[in-house]
């Protein structure tokens, strides 16, 4: 198995683990993501790819930084503070 496939499997396992720790069912996650439970099941099991928008939404629902989903709990980078800043280019 190549590294990227292994990394994707680790990400999917983290999503599953965090979901279970929060006490959320696959059905709840599907409702929050506005997808069917079957689609969520396929997403979590690796039968379908996770689009970036859904990946970010999953992190929000699980109330964790998306970097934690990507890298694991030992490598968390907090970006949420950056979202609040407005970047205005002066002309």
Secondary structure, DSSP 8 states (H G I E B T S, - for coil): --HHHHHHHHHHHHHHHHHHHHT--HHHHHHHHTS-HHHHHHHHHTSS---HHHHHHHHHHHTS-HHHHHH-TTS----HHHHT-------
